[in-house]
Amino acid sequence: MRIGRRIRAGVFAILAGATLAAWGDQPVGITATLLHVDTVHAGKPFRIEREADNFNQIDPDFALTSRPCPPYCVQPMQLAPGVETIGELELLDYLRRAGDDKAGVVVIDSREEHWLLRTGIIPGAIHLTWTQLHPAHTEPAQIADTLQFVFGAARTGALWNFESARTAVFYCNGVWCGQSPTNIKQLLALGYPAHKLKWYRGGMQSWKSLGFNTAPVLLK
């Protein structure tokens, strides 16, 4: 039995090695017809594309499989009723639109600052850590400013009007990360329309696993 397993494992390794060797310098598009996506990051044009090296591997930061839970527990596929969970191709479309001031789209990285310094940020996204919408960590006046100036909500007295608010797309580190879900849940609690909230559940781990590039971050 053990010998049979060893033979099968050896055959698999040989076939896998032959497949990798055959790849050579093959092109790496996003889809068969889409090579790159252009957006605007920090006010400048930025091209999103995948790493061209066929042998590129995921960053060690995202290679861990068994982070302690809690707090790093698996998130559900549907975060809340009406909030759409999206993948990479949908995110790329939102990133393209986020570069247009008239499109009414904002893509938000909800992670804590040290993660951005280690891994960069998805091009076209802005940083809004999960604490900045949380009343236990941020003053109500600051949350109000964020709703108005980041999300485009309008305030009339004590009430918020989200009719002209932006479509907001959130992500954090991956399916085990609760930072972007926290931001989304806080917005829902404030009355933000669920259909204007999108969640890239795979986050930076999925982004990196597909070889997409990131933008460097210089925090103040």
Secondary structure, DSSP 8 states (H G I E B T S, - for coil): -HHHHHHHHHHHHHHHHHHHHHHSS----SSSS---EEEEETTEEEEE-B---TT----GGGT-S---TTTS----S--STT-EEE-HHHHHHHHHHHTSTTS-EEEEE-S-HHHHHHH-B-TT-EE--GGGG-TTTS-HHHHHHHHHHTT--EEETTEEE-TT--EEEEE-S-TT--HHHHHHHHHHHTT--GGGEEEETTHHHHHHHTTB--B-----
